[in-house]
Amino acid sequence: MRMKIRRAGMLLLLATLAACTTPPAPDHQSQIAPDADFSAYSSFGWQPPPAGSADEPARLLDTNIRNAIRAEMTRRGYVETDQNPDLRVAWETAADERLKSNPFRVGIGLGSFGSNVGGSVNVGSPSVQSYREGRLIIHVMDAAANRELWFGSIAGSIEKSRLDADAVARAVALAMQDLPARTAVR
């Protein structure tokens, strides 16, 4: 009987810890034009800024995003070129303040130590937290027809410590996971 109680208590504790430490999965979306045939495209370039807009200096985050997109496009068999690319790639970022509410909750624990068995009850009060949510949207367009063929986006909470090049590359890879490859992915 004590072993069953001990095992149940340990499983409950592990499940609770796993739920507390697992970050929520980022929200990923993508859409492809129904008539898009990506095998017909072999090269890509960057969408120029809109006419009349001032060129902003390249920021580190923008550089990391561009490098990650370049790596994903190359991995999918497309070649980067400045001269008449088949595809043009653009991206945009946005950040918003969001609220997360934690409702009233009750936790019950059971455990043993040696020959002693004990339990506890924990009551948490409701709370509201503010956090920043970031969104990255990547557009792939047919350069000749000037129309969008595919877009992918990813959204999730922003932590400044997670904006390094590796984290950006993982986010871009997730956003672009549904982009059709020209050739077999290596």
N, C-alpha and C positions, 0 to 999 in steps of 0.2 A: 504494500500500500504506500509506504513512504517513498519507494523508488518511483512509483507512478506519479506521485505528487511532485517529487523532485524533477523528474523528466518534464512533466507538464509545465512546471515553473520555469525551467531552463528554456524550453521551446517558446514560451510566451515572452521571456526576456529577450531571446535572440530575434524573434519576429518584431518586437517593439524597437529594438536597436536598429535593425535593418530598415525599418520604415522611417526612422528618424534620420539616418545618415544617407539615404539614397536621394540624390537630387532629382527633381522632376525632369522628365525628358523634354528637350526643346520641341517646340511646335514647328513641324515641317510641312510645307505645302509645295506643290508644283503643278504645272499644267502645260500641256503640249498642244499645239495647233493640230487639229485632226488630219490635215493634209500634209503635214511636215514630213519630208523624207531626208533625214540627216545624212544618209549615205551619199547624197548629191553634193554635200559640202565638205571641203577639205581644209580650209584656212579660216582663221579668225583674226580680228583686230578689235580695237577699242572704239566705242561710240564717242565721237567728239562731243564736247560740251555744247549746249544749245547756243545758237547765235545770240550775240549781245551779252552773254554771261561772262563775268570776269573769271579768269583762271585762278583758282585758289592754289596756294602752295601745297605741294604733296605732304600730307600728314603721314605719320608713321602707320596709323591704322589703315589708311587708304593704300599705302604701299604694301602692307601685309595682305590686305584683301586682294589686291591686283596680283601679287605673287601667287597666292593660293588659287585664284581662278585660273591663272596661266598654267599652273601645275595640273589642275583638274582637266582643263581643255586638252593639254598635251597628252595626258594619260589616256584620254578618250580618242586619240588619233588625229587631232586637229593641229595644224601648224600655224604659229603666229606670224603675221606679216603686216607691214604698214602699207603695202601696195595692193589695193583692190581686194580686200579679204572677202570671202564668201559670207561670213558671219560677222556681226558686230556685237560686242558684249558691253553691257553697262550694268552698274549696280547702284543701289542707294541704301542708305542706312537711316534709321529713325530710332528715337528713344522716347519713352513715355514713363511718367510716374504712375504706378499701379498700387492698388491697395489689396492686401491679403488679410482675410479675417480668419481667426482661429476660434471656433465655437467653444462653448462650454464643454468640458470633457471630464470623464471619470476614468481612472485607471485602477486596476486591482492587481496586486502581486501576491504570490505565494511562494514560499521557499523553505529550505531547512538548512540547518548547520549542525552537524553532529546528530544528536538525538532530539534536538529542538526543532519544532516546526513553527513557522510564523507567517503572518500575512500583513498586507498593508493596503490602504486605500489612498489614492491621490486624487485631488480635485483641482482642476485648472480653470481659471476664470477666462472668459472670452477676451480676446484682444484683437487689435487691428495693427498691421505693420505696413509701412510704405516701402516699396522697392522700385528700382528702375528696370524696365523691360526694354530690351533692344531688339530690333528687327533688321535683318539683312535681306534685301531682295535683289536677285540677279536676273537680268533680262538677256536673252539671246535672240538676235534679230537677223533676218535675211537682209543683207546689205543692199542687194540690187532692188528688191521689191520694197524695202523700207517697212517691213512688217515684223511683228514679234512672232517667233516660232515657239518659244519656250520661256517659262519663268519658273524660278524656284525661290522659296523664302524659308527662313528659319527665324524663330523668335524665342527668347528666353530671358531670364533675369541676367542682369549685367553685374559682374564683379570686376573691378579694375584689375585685380590680379590675374584674371582670365582673359586678358586682351593681348597676350603675347602672340608671337608668330605661330607657334604650335597650336594654341587654342583657336586662333582665327582659321588656320588651315583645317582643323577638325570641323569647325562650324561651316566653312565653305564646302567641304566634302559632303557634309550632311545635306546642305541646301541643294547641292548639285547631283545628289545620288540618282535622280531619275532622268538626268540629261542623257539622251541617247548617244552612244559611242559611235564614231565613224568606223572604227575597227574594233576588234576584240580588245577588251580591257586587259592590260598586262598586269 
